[in-house]
Amino acid sequence: MNKRKIVLALGSLILLSWLVYECKYYTSYWFDTFDRPWAYSSDENAKLLVGKWHGSFIDPDNVKKTLEIEIDEPVTEEERERNAARKRSSRRRDNKRAFDGKAIAQSRLGTEIYEIYGAVEKDDFHHLHFNFRPEDEKKRVLPNFTLLEANSGNWQDDGMTLTLSFTYHNADGSSTWKSSDPRHSKKITATLSRIPK
């Protein structure tokens, strides 16, 4: 076999592997635009749930707090590239409605940093719910009504409305709930706006 044929064969193999990689990458993204229309779109100007949101609320103790929420893409560019480069496709059975992210509540009491995890509703992906989990238990702002969950959430275009529930944590970090104290079962509505990219 002469050198020319070897170079041509190697070039063909490299081109073929590049085409397979590109096909797997874009096919993955294309499926996500159908499976997760709240997170991905072929329209780069589409209003999606993923991204940053900002608003404020007054907690059950009448403390005014700002709230910034960032909802992450379910599959990052790096993960999509890594999956496209694999020889075998990943057989993960991800919940196509689930998302993760981060939330920061700030007030005169201090800065509360949370991880969030939740999902959009099956029948309408503009309805959502999620839970708050402290990023670091040792850095809780205490005593305080800390964020517990967001239920009956709704987002549309550049606006989001959340119904927030709280847990009261004492100065020693223990939680307290008293049925005789209406603050402990109070739910607060927060309105947030999209932070432009």
N, C-alpha and C positions, 0 to 999 in steps of 0.2 A: 504494500500500500504506500502510495507516495504521500509526501508531506501535505500537499494540497488537500487531499481527501481527508486526512486526519484533522487538519485545521477546520475544514468544512463540517465534519462530523461533530467536533467539539463545539463549534459555533452554533450548530443546530441544537445540540443538547442544552447549551446555555440559554438560547432563545426560547426553547420549549419550557425549560424550568421557570424562566421569567414570566412567560405567558400563563402558566399554571398558577403561579403566585398571584399575579394581577387578577386573574379570573376568580380565585378563591377570595381575595380581599374585597373586590367590588361586589361579588355575589353575596358575601356576608353582610356588607353594608346595605345592599338592596333588600335583602330579607328583613333586616332590622327596620327599614322604613315602613314595612308592612306590619311586623310583629310589635314594634315599639314606636308608633307614630308620635307619641308624646316626647320621645327623646331624639329621633332622627327624622330627617326629611331631605328629599332631593332638592328642595327649594332652600337656598342658603339664607333667605330672609324670613323663613317660617318662624312663628312664635312657638317655642317648645317649652316644656316644663323644666328641662335641664338648664342650669345657669344660676345666677344670683338674684335674690329677692330681698327687699328691705322694707321694714315697716316698724310700727311701735304698738305697744299695748300697755295697759295698767294692770298690774297683777292683783290678786285678791287682798293684798296688804296695802293697796293704793300706791304702790311704787311704780313710777313710769319707767318703762324699759324699751330700748330699741332692740329690734330683732333682725338679724341678717341670716338668711338661709342660702346655702349653696347645694344644689342637687347635681350630683355627678352623672356623667354619661355611664350607662350600664356597662359598656365595653369601651375602653379607652383606645386611642389610636395604636398605642404600643401593644395592647393585648390583641387587637385585630391583626396587626402586622405579624406578631408572633404566631397566631393561629394560622395565618395564611402560609407561613413558612414551614409549618409542620408537614410531615409526610402523610400522617393520618389526620382526619378531621377529629376535632374534639367532640365527644358525645355528651357534653354537659346538658343537663335538662334544667336550664335556668328558668326561673319564673319570669316570664316576659313582661310582667307588670311591676316587678320589684325595683326599688331604687335605694341608694345610700347617699349620704351627704354629710354636711356639717352645719351647725347653727351656733350663732354667737348672740347672747343676750347681754346688753350692757345697761347699767343703771348706776345710781349713786352708791349702791352696795358693792359694785365691782363688776367683773367680766365673767360670765358663765359660758363655758365652751362645751358643746354637746356634739356627739355623733348622732345622726338620724338614720332611721331605716324604716321603710314603708312600701306602699304600693299604690298604683292607680287602680280604680275600680274596673271590674271586668266589662260592665255594660257601657261605661262612659269614662274614658281615660282623663276627662277633665275633673273628675271627682277623685280625691286622694285621702289617704290617712297615713300617719307615721308616728313613731315613738322617738323620744329623746333619751339618750344615754350619756351621762357625763363622760367627757373625754378622759378625765383623770379624777377619780373619786377623792384624791387627796387635795385637789384644788377647788373643791366646791365652795361657793360663796354661802356662808352660814352666819346666822339663821336666815332662812329664806324660803319663799315659795318657789321651788324649782320646777322647770317644765317637765311634764310627764309624757303627754301625747297630744297630737293634733288630729281631731276627728272631724268629720263632715267638712273636709277641706274642698275647695273648688278653685280652679284656676282657669283663666280665659285670657288670651292675648297677653296684656301687660299687667294684669291684676290677679291677686290671689287672696282668698279669704279662708281663715283657719279658725276652728273652735278649739281653744287650748284648755287642757286640764293640767292641774298642778299637784305637787306633793310638798307638804311642809316639812322642812328639815330643821331640827334644832341646832343649837350651837355645837353640840357634841357629835353631830352627823346623823343621829337617829331621826327617823321620820315619825310624825304624829298625825293622826286623823281623829277629829272629834265631830261626831254627828251633831252636837249641840252648837257648833261654830259654823255658820253658813259660809265662811271663807274657805273651808276645807273641801266643800263640794262645788264651789263656784267655777263656772266655765266662762272664759273670756273670748270674745271674738277679736281677732287681729286681722287687719287689712294690710297687705303687702303689695309693693310694686316691683316690677322687674328692674334690675340694675342693667343699663345698657352695656354691651360688651366694649 
